[in-house]
Amino acid sequence: MSEYTGLLKETLKKNGQTYVDYLVELVNAETQVIGHGIKGGHEENGQKVVERLLREMDADSIEKDQMDEAVIQKAIEQYQEGNPGHNYDGRYNLYATFKGTRTGKSLLFNGHVDTMPYGDKALWNTDPLKATIIDGKMYGVGACDMKAGLMASICAVKLLKDAGLTVPGDVTITSVCDEEGGGNGSIQAAMRGLKADGVVVCEPSTRLVRTAHSGFIFFKVEVEGLACHSGSKWEGVSAIEKAIKIIHALDELEHEWLLKYHHPYQPAPNGNVGVIEGGTAGSTVANYCCFQTCVHYMPGQTRDQIVKEYTDCINRVAQADPWLCEHQPKVSIYQAGGAFEVDRDSDFVKAFCNAFEEATGEKAVMAGVTGGNDSRVWQNIAGCNTLHFGPGDLGGCHIINEFVPVDDFLEAILVYAEMILDWCK
């Protein structure tokens, strides 16, 4: 136990309800993205809550950074990161820095204030836009993904202040928007030059220290057919049947990937057909069909490699089919992000694992993540030592009745505070 662990735990016990109240206020702020951010988002409601608290805490600097399409286009050009064409009206990042009292190492906490839409409100047991605590769990959209992590990073600094301690090195809080749109908020922050000696991405991690995650690419495949009455379907060409033919080939490609590619902490590349649309009536041969997929790939692989293998597979099907050969399927990408992996033996990862042990009395366990998050941005664009740890369960994201255990939230505050004292010294 560090010399300050007892003091921090005592202070957390005394002020824990206040910190929980801060999280309640943030969850109550409606910050949903619209159409994965393409059509906009309501993050400003949450940013106002965050800014007010940061000002009450006397942050040394607070900056609003209006989202800018030109910055995202530059990131796409330089790093193949970024998702273009989003509506940024009223959408901005918020950065705050607490200056260290000594010249210790710097630390940056990253969290996103936006949430996915809550879906059908009638399916929720509680109001998704009102934080409700039942049996030690806080329910509400964004409670787990990831307002608890964002607020825990802020409250970690507050805990140090409430305990009469100071931060030995600079600590920066980044509350970003448009993460659910593919990470554009963090991409802009990194392109603006924000960085630190270490970055903690505060996404829910199921109490594991996450040191790698998969890359992701969302494909849309459009197939043309020839419509006619179903009674003489041989006179037409079913776009649905042609699309199914392509999907079967992509399934075989996934099997090839499973045999060909291996990683010690991440699964082999895989693809999921999540949406399929086509046709107008049961009595009409479909003249159009499209399907949307998400492909996850391993650290060490590149976006270009996966795109080539995926499109080559589709092209092989088209070349072998007389209709598709003359009516090539249209393949487009509408969202993407790279893979991430940090050296598990780095001083930064070791320091965080030590902070976790100080706070919890347990040994830290490291793991990868099958999905993607903003960790890739802070390592691949900003060039920072990065890891992912935050309150809540990974399986609690994007679900009905989303919740975060209150104890997970409080524990994360303590872990982050220990990390500030350990790393920044």
C-alpha positions in Angstrom: 0.0 0.0 0.0 1.3 3.4 -0.9 1.7 6.1 1.7 -1.4 7.9 0.4 -3.7 4.9 -0.3 -5.3 5.0 3.2 -6.0 8.7 2.9 -7.5 8.4 -0.5 -9.8 5.6 0.5 -10.9 7.5 3.6 -11.6 10.6 1.5 -13.4 8.5 -1.2 -15.7 7.0 1.5 -16.4 10.5 2.8 -17.1 12.1 -0.6 -18.3 9.1 -2.6 -21.9 10.2 -2.7 -20.9 13.6 -4.1 -19.0 11.9 -6.9 -22.0 9.7 -7.7 -24.2 12.8 -7.8 -21.8 14.2 -10.4 -22.3 11.1 -12.6 -26.0 11.2 -12.1 -26.1 14.8 -13.5 -24.0 13.8 -16.5 -26.1 10.7 -17.3 -29.2 12.9 -17.1 -27.7 15.1 -19.8 -29.0 13.9 -23.2 -26.0 13.5 -25.5 -27.1 11.0 -28.2 -25.5 11.0 -31.6 -27.8 11.0 -34.7 -27.1 8.5 -37.4 -23.7 7.5 -36.0 -22.8 11.2 -35.9 -23.4 11.7 -39.6 -26.6 13.7 -38.9 -25.2 15.4 -35.8 -25.3 14.9 -32.1 -26.4 16.5 -28.8 -23.1 16.4 -26.9 -23.2 20.0 -25.9 -25.7 19.2 -23.1 -23.1 17.0 -21.5 -20.1 19.2 -22.2 -21.8 22.0 -20.3 -22.1 19.7 -17.2 -18.4 18.7 -17.6 -17.2 22.3 -18.1 -19.1 23.6 -15.0 -17.5 20.9 -12.8 -14.0 21.6 -14.2 -14.4 25.3 -13.5 -15.5 24.6 -9.9 -12.3 22.5 -9.6 -10.2 25.4 -10.7 -8.6 23.7 -13.8 -5.6 25.7 -14.9 -6.9 25.7 -18.5 -10.2 24.8 -20.2 -10.5 24.8 -24.0 -13.5 24.3 -26.3 -12.5 22.8 -29.7 -15.3 23.0 -32.3 -15.3 20.0 -34.6 -13.8 20.8 -38.0 -14.3 18.7 -41.1 -11.0 19.9 -42.5 -9.1 18.3 -39.6 -10.8 15.0 -40.1 -10.0 15.1 -43.9 -6.4 15.8 -43.0 -6.3 12.8 -40.6 -7.8 10.6 -43.4 -5.0 11.7 -45.8 -2.2 11.3 -43.3 -3.2 8.4 -41.1 -6.2 6.7 -42.8 -8.2 7.6 -39.7 -11.4 9.6 -39.7 -15.0 9.4 -40.9 -16.0 12.2 -43.2 -19.1 14.2 -43.9 -20.5 14.4 -40.3 -22.8 17.3 -39.2 -20.8 19.2 -36.5 -23.3 21.9 -35.7 -22.9 22.7 -31.9 -20.5 19.8 -31.4 -17.2 20.4 -29.7 -14.5 18.7 -27.6 -13.5 20.0 -24.2 -10.0 19.9 -22.9 -8.9 20.8 -19.3 -5.4 20.7 -17.7 -4.4 20.6 -14.1 -0.8 21.8 -13.9 1.6 19.7 -11.8 3.4 21.1 -8.8 6.7 19.4 -10.0 8.1 18.4 -13.4 6.7 14.9 -13.2 5.4 12.9 -16.2 2.2 14.0 -17.8 -1.0 11.9 -17.9 -4.0 12.3 -20.2 -7.4 10.8 -19.6 -9.7 10.3 -22.6 -13.5 9.9 -22.5 -16.4 10.5 -24.9 -19.5 12.3 -23.8 -21.7 11.1 -26.7 -23.9 8.0 -26.5 -25.7 5.8 -28.9 -29.5 6.3 -29.2 -31.4 4.4 -26.5 -33.8 2.7 -29.0 -37.4 1.8 -28.0 -38.0 3.5 -24.7 -40.8 1.0 -23.9 -38.2 -1.8 -23.7 -36.4 -0.1 -20.8 -37.2 -0.9 -17.2 -36.3 2.7 -16.2 -36.2 6.1 -18.1 -33.1 5.9 -20.2 -32.6 9.6 -19.9 -32.8 9.6 -16.1 -30.1 8.0 -14.0 -31.7 5.5 -11.7 -29.8 3.5 -9.0 -31.3 0.1 -8.2 -29.4 -2.5 -6.2 -26.1 -0.7 -6.6 -26.4 -0.3 -10.3 -26.9 3.0 -12.1 -29.1 2.6 -15.1 -29.4 5.1 -18.0 -28.1 5.5 -21.6 -24.4 6.2 -21.5 -24.0 5.2 -17.8 -21.6 2.4 -18.9 -20.5 3.7 -22.3 -18.9 5.8 -21.1 -20.0 8.6 -18.9 -18.8 6.7 -15.8 -15.3 6.4 -17.1 -15.2 10.1 -18.1 -16.5 11.3 -14.8 -14.2 8.9 -12.9 -11.2 10.6 -14.5 -12.4 14.0 -13.4 -13.3 12.8 -9.9 -9.8 11.3 -9.6 -8.4 14.8 -9.7 -11.2 15.9 -7.4 -10.4 13.1 -4.9 -6.7 14.3 -4.8 -7.8 17.8 -4.1 -10.4 16.7 -1.5 -7.6 14.7 0.2 -5.4 17.8 0.3 -3.0 16.4 -2.3 -1.6 17.9 -5.5 -0.8 16.4 -8.8 2.9 16.1 -9.3 2.7 16.3 -13.1 0.3 17.8 -15.6 -3.0 15.9 -15.9 -5.3 16.6 -18.9 -8.9 15.6 -19.2 -10.3 15.2 -22.7 -14.1 15.0 -23.0 -14.6 14.4 -26.7 -17.7 14.1 -29.0 -18.5 11.9 -32.0 -16.8 8.8 -30.7 -19.8 6.7 -31.7 -19.3 8.1 -35.2 -16.0 6.3 -35.4 -13.7 8.3 -33.1 -13.7 11.7 -34.8 -13.5 13.6 -31.5 -10.3 12.0 -30.3 -8.9 12.1 -33.8 -9.3 15.9 -33.9 -7.8 16.2 -30.4 -4.7 14.2 -31.5 -4.5 16.2 -34.7 -4.6 19.4 -32.6 -1.4 18.2 -30.9 -2.8 17.0 -27.6 -0.5 14.4 -26.0 1.0 13.2 -22.8 3.6 10.8 -21.5 0.8 8.4 -20.9 -2.9 8.1 -21.9 -5.7 6.2 -20.2 -8.8 5.6 -22.4 -11.6 5.3 -19.8 -13.9 3.0 -21.7 -15.5 0.1 -19.7 -13.0 -2.7 -19.4 -14.6 -5.3 -17.1 -11.9 -4.6 -14.5 -9.2 -5.7 -16.9 -6.2 -3.7 -18.2 -6.8 -3.7 -22.0 -3.6 -3.5 -24.0 -4.8 -4.3 -27.5 -7.9 -3.9 -29.6 -9.0 -4.9 -33.1 -9.3 -2.6 -36.1 -12.7 -2.3 -37.8 -14.1 -1.5 -41.2 -17.7 -1.1 -42.1 -18.5 -2.1 -45.7 -21.6 -1.5 -47.7 -22.1 -3.8 -50.7 -24.8 -2.9 -53.3 -26.0 -5.4 -55.9 -28.0 -4.8 -59.0 -30.7 -7.1 -60.4 -33.4 -7.2 -63.0 -37.0 -6.9 -61.9 -39.9 -8.9 -63.3 -43.0 -10.7 -62.1 -42.2 -13.7 -59.9 -44.4 -15.9 -62.0 -41.7 -15.8 -64.7 -38.7 -15.1 -62.5 -36.4 -16.7 -65.1 -36.8 -13.5 -67.2 -35.3 -11.5 -64.4 -32.3 -11.6 -62.1 -32.7 -11.6 -58.3 -30.3 -9.1 -56.7 -31.0 -10.8 -53.4 -29.9 -14.2 -54.7 -26.7 -12.6 -56.1 -26.0 -10.9 -52.8 -26.4 -14.2 -50.9 -23.9 -15.7 -53.3 -21.4 -13.0 -52.3 -22.1 -13.4 -48.6 -21.4 -17.2 -48.8 -18.0 -16.4 -50.4 -17.2 -13.9 -47.7 -18.0 -16.6 -45.1 -15.4 -18.8 -46.8 -12.9 -15.9 -46.6 -13.5 -15.6 -42.9 -12.7 -19.4 -42.6 -9.5 -18.8 -44.5 -8.6 -15.9 -42.1 -9.2 -18.2 -39.1 -6.6 -20.6 -40.4 -4.1 -18.1 -41.7 -3.8 -15.3 -39.1 -3.0 -15.6 -35.4 -2.3 -13.2 -32.6 -1.6 -14.0 -28.9 -4.3 -11.7 -27.5 -6.7 -11.1 -30.3 -9.0 -13.3 -32.5 -8.5 -13.8 -36.2 -10.2 -11.3 -38.5 -13.9 -11.8 -38.8 -16.8 -10.3 -40.6 -20.5 -9.9 -39.7 -23.4 -9.2 -42.0 -25.5 -6.9 -39.8 -27.9 -5.4 -42.3 -29.5 -6.7 -45.5 -32.1 -4.8 -47.5 -33.6 -5.6 -50.9 -36.7 -6.1 -53.0 -40.1 -4.5 -53.0 -42.7 -7.3 -52.9 -42.9 -11.1 -52.7 -44.3 -11.2 -56.3 -41.4 -9.2 -57.8 -37.9 -10.3 -58.5 -35.6 -7.9 -56.6 -33.7 -5.5 -58.8 -31.6 -4.2 -55.9 -30.1 -5.5 -52.7 -27.5 -4.2 -50.4 -25.9 -5.5 -47.2 -23.7 -3.9 -44.6 -20.9 -5.6 -42.7 -18.3 -5.0 -40.0 -14.9 -6.6 -40.3 -12.6 -6.7 -37.3 -8.9 -7.3 -37.9 -5.8 -7.9 -35.7 -3.0 -5.5 -34.6 -0.2 -5.8 -37.1 -2.6 -5.9 -40.1 -3.5 -2.8 -42.1 -6.7 -1.3 -43.4 -5.4 -1.6 -46.9 -4.6 -5.3 -46.5 -8.1 -6.1 -45.3 -9.8 -3.9 -47.9 -7.9 -5.7 -50.6 -8.7 -9.2 -49.4 -12.3 -8.4 -48.9 -12.9 -6.7 -52.3 -10.8 -9.3 -54.1 -13.2 -11.9 -52.7 -16.2 -10.0 -54.0 -14.6 -9.4 -57.4 -13.8 -13.2 -57.8 -17.5 -13.9 -57.3 -18.4 -11.3 -59.8 -15.9 -12.5 -62.4 -17.3 -16.0 -62.2 -20.9 -14.9 -62.6 -22.2 -13.8 -66.1 -24.6 -11.2 -64.6 -22.3 -9.8 -61.9 -19.5 -9.7 -64.4 -21.5 -7.2 -66.5 -23.1 -5.5 -63.4 -20.3 -5.2 -60.9 -21.3 -4.9 -57.2 -20.6 -1.5 -55.7 -18.4 -1.7 -52.5 -18.0 1.3 -50.2 -16.7 2.0 -46.7 -18.7 4.2 -44.4 -16.8 3.9 -41.1 -13.3 2.6 -40.1 -10.6 2.6 -37.4 -7.2 1.0 -37.0 -6.0 -1.6 -34.6 -4.1 -0.9 -31.4 -1.5 -2.7 -29.2 0.8 -1.4 -26.5 4.0 -3.1 -25.1 2.8 -4.9 -22.0 6.3 -4.6 -20.5 6.4 -0.8 -20.8 6.9 1.4 -17.8 3.5 2.9 -18.4 1.6 -0.4 -18.3 3.6 -1.5 -15.3 2.8 1.7 -13.4 -0.9 1.3 -14.1 -0.9 -2.3 -13.0 0.8 -1.2 -9.8 -1.8 1.6 -9.3 -4.6 -1.0 -9.8 -3.0 -3.3 -7.1 -2.6 -0.3 -4.7 -6.3 0.6 -5.1 -7.9 -2.8 -5.1 -5.4 -5.2 -3.4 -5.6 -7.4 -6.4 -3.2 -8.3 -9.2 -4.0 -6.6 -12.5 -5.0 -8.9 -15.3 -4.2 -7.8 -18.9 -6.3 -8.6 -22.0 -7.2 -7.5 -25.4 -10.5 -6.2 -26.8 -12.4 -7.6 -29.8 -14.0 -4.3 -30.7 -12.3 -0.9 -31.3 -12.0 2.3 -29.3 -10.0 5.5 -29.2 -6.9 3.9 -27.9 -5.6 3.5 -31.4 -5.9 7.3 -32.0 -3.7 8.2 -29.0 -1.0 5.7 -29.9 -1.1 5.8 -33.7 -1.6 9.5 -34.3 -0.5 11.2 -31.0 2.3 8.7 -30.4 1.5 8.2 -26.8 1.9 5.2 -24.4 -1.8 4.2 -24.2 -4.0 1.7 -22.4 -7.7 1.1 -21.8 -9.3 0.8 -18.4 -12.6 2.0 -17.1 -15.6 1.2 -15.0 -18.4 -1.1 -16.2 -18.6 -4.3 -18.3 -17.7 -4.4 -22.0 -20.9 -6.3 -22.6 -22.9 -3.4 -21.1 -22.4 -1.1 -24.1 -25.2 -0.4 -26.7 -27.8 -2.4 -24.9 -31.3 -1.9 -23.5 -31.2 -1.2 -19.7 -27.6 -0.1 -19.9 -26.0 0.2 -16.4 -22.8 0.6 -14.5 -22.2 -0.8 -11.0 -21.7 2.2 -8.7 -18.8 0.3 -6.9 -17.0 0.0 -10.3 -17.3 3.8 -10.7 -15.9 4.5 -7.3 -13.1 2.0 -7.7 -12.1 3.5 -11.0 -11.7 6.9 -9.3 -9.4 5.4 -6.8 -7.3 3.5 -9.4 -7.0 6.7 -11.5 -5.9 8.8 -8.5 -3.3 6.2 -7.6 -2.1 6.3 -11.2 -1.7 10.1 -11.1 0.4 9.9 -8.0 2.5 7.0 -9.2 3.1 7.9 -12.9 3.2 11.7 -12.6 5.8 11.6 -9.8 
